Amino acid sequence: MTKADIVNEIAKNTGIDKVTVLTTVEAFMETVKVSLSKNDNVYLRGFGSFVIKQRAEKTARNISKNTTIIIPAHNIPSFKPAKTFVSVVK
């Protein structure tokens, strides 16, 4: 399902025009991105949580050049679904 499919489905179910729904969906996604960039987690009850996970520094190999490189510690966004979400998907 794409963003356009989501917008169409919401517009069909609510009766709100597609332009308004698209603006709302994009504002939601932008708000989540901004919150995560500030290291603030986003919790949506019954749906799930958008959280920041910290990855430790690690050593890796560049096999084409046969060299060792160090990947620095960094943060990565992650989604953890709520129990009710998981039970519906099963």
N, CA and C of each residue as an Amber inpcrd file, in Angstrom:
protein
   270
   0.8470000  -1.1680000   0.0000000   0.0000000   0.0000000   0.0000000
   0.8950000   1.2330000   0.0000000   0.6200000   2.1580000  -0.8810000
   1.4150000   3.3820000  -0.9910000   0.7290000   4.5200000  -0.2370000
   1.4280000   5.6490000  -0.1600000   0.8490000   6.8190000   0.4870000
  -0.4240000   7.2590000  -0.2390000  -0.4170000   7.1860000  -1.5580000
  -1.6060000   7.5510000  -2.3330000  -2.7750000   6.6260000  -2.0120000
  -2.5030000   5.3360000  -1.8500000  -3.5570000   4.3870000  -1.4780000
  -4.1280000   4.7160000  -0.1000000  -3.2560000   5.0690000   0.8270000
  -3.6960000   5.4360000   2.1780000  -4.5720000   6.6790000   2.1230000
  -4.1380000   7.6830000   1.3630000  -4.9170000   8.9210000   1.2270000
  -6.2840000   8.6210000   0.6170000  -6.3250000   7.8120000  -0.4320000
  -7.5950000   7.4610000  -1.0680000  -8.5210000   6.7400000  -0.0980000
  -7.9870000   5.8090000   0.6740000  -8.7920000   5.0410000   1.6170000
  -9.3530000   5.9340000   2.7210000  -8.5210000   6.8200000   3.2710000
  -8.9810000   7.7310000   4.3210000 -10.0420000   8.6770000   3.7660000
  -9.8130000   9.2070000   2.5720000 -10.7820000  10.1230000   1.9560000
 -12.1190000   9.4170000   1.7160000 -12.0540000   8.1720000   1.2780000
 -13.2790000   7.4020000   1.0120000 -14.0370000   7.1230000   2.3100000
 -13.3020000   6.7660000   3.3730000 -13.9400000   6.3900000   4.6380000
 -14.4630000   7.5840000   5.4300000 -13.8360000   8.7500000   5.2800000
 -14.2200000   9.9060000   6.0920000 -15.0300000  10.9420000   5.3330000
 -14.9470000  10.9450000   4.0100000 -15.6450000  11.9590000   3.2280000
 -14.8860000  13.2640000   3.1220000 -13.6680000  13.2920000   3.6180000
 -12.8280000  14.4860000   3.5170000 -12.1270000  14.4500000   2.1620000
 -11.9400000  15.6410000   1.5580000 -11.3210000  15.6580000   0.2290000
  -9.8640000  15.2080000   0.2950000  -9.3750000  14.6670000  -0.8130000
  -8.0470000  14.0580000  -0.8750000  -6.9240000  15.0420000  -0.5820000
  -7.0800000  16.3040000  -1.0050000  -6.0230000  17.2990000  -0.7810000
  -5.8120000  17.5280000   0.7130000  -6.9040000  17.6220000   1.4590000
  -6.8080000  17.8190000   2.9080000  -6.1980000  16.6010000   3.5840000
  -6.6260000  15.4220000   3.1650000  -6.0860000  14.1860000   3.7390000
  -4.6000000  14.0720000   3.4390000  -4.1900000  14.3700000   2.2000000
  -2.7750000  14.3160000   1.8290000  -1.9580000  15.2750000   2.6670000
  -2.4490000  16.4840000   2.8610000  -1.7500000  17.4720000   3.6910000
  -1.6040000  16.9720000   5.1240000  -2.6560000  16.3610000   5.6390000
  -2.6280000  15.8430000   7.0040000  -1.6450000  14.6870000   7.1450000
  -1.6640000  13.7570000   6.2100000  -0.7540000  12.6100000   6.2520000
   0.7000000  13.0800000   6.1550000   0.9800000  14.0070000   5.2460000
   2.3480000  14.5170000   5.1110000   2.7800000  15.2890000   6.3440000
   1.8620000  16.0440000   6.9680000   2.1900000  16.7610000   8.2040000
   2.4870000  15.7780000   9.3270000   1.7290000  14.6770000   9.3980000
   1.9820000  13.6440000  10.4000000   3.3780000  13.0490000  10.2220000
   3.7110000  12.6770000   8.9800000   5.0200000  12.0700000   8.7250000
   6.1460000  13.0540000   9.0350000   5.9690000  14.3160000   8.6970000
   6.9900000  15.3220000   8.9770000   7.1610000  15.5140000  10.4830000
   6.0530000  15.5070000  11.2170000   6.1170000  15.6570000  12.6740000
   6.8630000  14.4890000  13.3090000   6.6170000  13.2720000  12.8280000
   7.3260000  12.1000000  13.3440000   8.8160000  12.2280000  13.0520000
   9.1810000  12.6320000  11.8210000  10.5990000  12.7710000  11.4660000
  11.2890000  13.8220000  12.3230000  10.6260000  14.9580000  12.5330000
  11.2260000  16.0280000  13.3400000  11.3980000  15.5700000  14.7850000
  10.3890000  14.8920000  15.3250000  10.4790000  14.4000000  16.7040000
  11.6220000  13.4100000  16.8600000  11.7500000  12.4740000  15.9220000
  12.8320000  11.4950000  16.0060000  14.1960000  12.1530000  15.8270000
  14.2740000  13.1840000  14.9920000  15.5620000  13.8680000  14.8170000
  15.9880000  14.5970000  16.0850000  15.0210000  14.9290000  16.9450000
  15.3180000  15.5630000  18.2380000  15.4800000  14.5230000  19.3410000
  15.5590000  13.2450000  18.9850000  15.6610000  12.1250000  19.9300000
  14.4420000  12.0020000  20.8260000  13.2730000  12.4450000  20.3430000
  12.0130000  12.2680000  21.0520000  11.2670000  11.1060000  20.4070000
  10.9140000  10.1000000  21.1930000  10.1500000   8.9710000  20.6820000
   8.6930000   9.3740000  20.4870000   8.0000000   8.6870000  19.5840000
   6.5880000   8.9600000  19.3020000   5.7920000   7.7080000  19.6620000
   4.8210000   7.8560000  20.5770000   4.0210000   6.7360000  21.0380000
   2.5770000   6.9220000  20.5910000   2.0430000   5.9440000  19.8700000
   0.6510000   5.9700000  19.4200000  -0.0450000   4.7430000  20.0040000
  -0.8580000   4.9430000  21.0260000  -1.5340000   3.8220000  21.7030000
  -2.3840000   3.0340000  20.7260000  -2.2560000   1.7220000  20.8050000
  -3.0170000   0.8380000  19.9460000  -2.4140000   0.6510000  18.5690000
  -1.3840000   1.4230000  18.2350000  -0.7360000   1.3090000  16.9340000
   0.7100000   0.8860000  17.0760000   1.5000000   1.6870000  17.7940000
   2.8970000   1.3450000  18.0030000   3.7240000   2.5560000  18.3690000
   5.0260000   2.3610000  18.4000000   5.9550000   3.4090000  18.8080000
   7.0520000   3.5750000  17.7670000   7.3420000   4.8150000  17.4490000
   8.5050000   5.1490000  16.6380000   9.5840000   5.5460000  17.6240000
  10.6720000   4.7800000  17.6770000  11.7170000   5.0060000  18.6680000
  13.0780000   5.1120000  17.9890000  14.0060000   5.7060000  18.7130000
  15.3890000   5.8230000  18.2570000  16.2000000   4.7370000  18.9450000
  16.9060000   3.9390000  18.1650000  17.8130000   2.9270000  18.7090000
  19.2420000   3.3810000  18.4690000  20.0890000   3.1250000  19.4460000
  21.4880000   3.5110000  19.3250000  22.3060000   2.3000000  18.9030000
  23.0530000   2.4660000  17.8390000  23.9520000   1.4120000  17.3580000
  25.3610000   1.7240000  17.8410000  26.0300000   0.7360000  18.3700000
  27.3860000   0.9150000  18.8790000  28.3910000   0.9880000  17.7270000
  29.5510000   1.5280000  18.0240000  30.6340000   1.5580000  17.0280000
  31.0680000   0.1270000  16.7350000  31.3720000  -0.1440000  15.4690000
  31.8130000  -1.4890000  15.1340000  32.8580000  -1.4510000  14.0270000
  33.5910000  -2.5320000  13.9310000  34.6180000  -2.6790000  12.9090000
  34.0570000  -3.5250000  11.7760000  34.2880000  -3.0730000  10.5490000
  33.7990000  -3.8070000   9.3830000  34.9380000  -3.9430000   8.3810000
  34.7160000  -4.7270000   7.3360000  35.7490000  -4.9350000   6.3240000
  35.2300000  -4.5050000   4.9640000  36.0850000  -3.8090000   4.2280000
  35.8200000  -3.5100000   2.8280000  36.5080000  -4.6160000   2.0380000
  35.7450000  -5.5980000   1.5790000  36.3630000  -6.7750000   0.9800000
  36.9630000  -6.4910000  -0.3890000  36.4840000  -5.4590000  -1.0810000
  37.0570000  -5.1670000  -2.3960000  38.4580000  -4.5710000  -2.2750000
  38.7040000  -3.7930000  -1.2120000  40.0290000  -3.1990000  -1.0030000
  40.8290000  -3.9230000   0.0720000  40.1940000  -4.9060000   0.7220000
  40.8280000  -5.6700000   1.7830000  41.3350000  -4.7620000   2.9040000
  40.4780000  -3.8410000   3.3330000  40.8410000  -2.9310000   4.4150000
  39.7930000  -3.0150000   5.5190000  40.1960000  -2.5640000   6.6900000
  39.2910000  -2.5180000   7.8350000  38.8090000  -1.0910000   7.9890000
  37.4940000  -0.9330000   8.2100000  36.9460000   0.3960000   8.4530000
  36.1740000   0.3710000   9.7650000  36.0580000   1.5200000  10.3740000
  35.3180000   1.6400000  11.6230000  34.0290000   2.3960000  11.3320000
  32.9180000   1.7720000  11.6670000  31.6230000   2.4210000  11.5220000
  31.3050000   3.0630000  12.8660000  31.1680000   4.3970000  12.9060000
  30.9580000   5.0700000  14.1880000  29.5820000   4.7510000  14.7820000
  29.4420000   5.0000000  16.0710000  28.1520000   4.8240000  16.7370000
  27.1630000   5.8090000  16.1220000  25.9170000   5.3600000  15.9700000
  24.9070000   6.2210000  15.3550000  23.5120000   5.8090000  15.8180000
  22.5660000   6.6920000  15.6070000  21.1730000   6.4250000  15.9480000
  20.4270000   6.0020000  14.6980000  19.4230000   5.1240000  14.8790000
  18.6330000   4.6430000  13.7570000  17.1640000   4.6070000  14.1850000
  16.2450000   5.0860000  13.3310000  14.8290000   5.0280000  13.6930000
  14.2930000   3.6100000  13.5820000  13.3260000   3.3010000  14.4320000
  12.7500000   1.9700000  14.4510000  11.2710000   2.0760000  14.8020000
  10.4880000   1.0920000  14.3620000   9.0640000   1.0400000  14.7050000
   8.8000000  -0.2280000  15.4860000   8.1260000  -0.0820000  16.6180000
   7.7430000  -1.2370000  17.4250000   6.2170000  -1.2550000  17.4990000
   5.5750000  -2.2500000  16.8780000   4.1110000  -2.2870000  16.8820000
   3.5510000  -2.6060000  18.2680000   2.3520000  -2.0880000  18.5290000
   1.6590000  -2.3740000  19.7870000   1.1270000  -3.8070000  19.7670000
   0.8380000  -4.3390000  20.9380000   0.3400000  -5.7190000  21.0350000
  -0.9650000  -5.8860000  20.2630000  -1.8530000  -4.8950000  20.3250000
  -3.1190000  -4.9880000  19.5980000  -2.8840000  -4.9790000  18.0930000
  -1.8800000  -4.2430000  17.6430000  -1.5150000  -4.2020000  16.2210000
  -1.0230000  -5.5730000  15.7770000  -0.1570000  -6.1740000  16.5770000
   0.4070000  -7.4830000  16.2400000  -0.6870000  -8.5530000  16.2220000
  -1.6100000  -8.4750000  17.1640000  -2.6660000  -9.4910000  17.2040000
  -3.5840000  -9.4240000  15.9920000  -3.7810000  -8.2470000  15.4140000
  -4.6060000  -8.1070000  14.2110000  -3.8860000  -8.6620000  12.9910000
  -2.5700000  -8.4660000  12.9290000  -1.7900000  -8.8880000  11.7670000
  -1.6140000 -10.4030000  11.7430000  -1.5230000 -11.0360000  12.8870000
  -1.3070000 -12.4910000  12.9530000  -2.4010000 -13.1840000  12.2860000
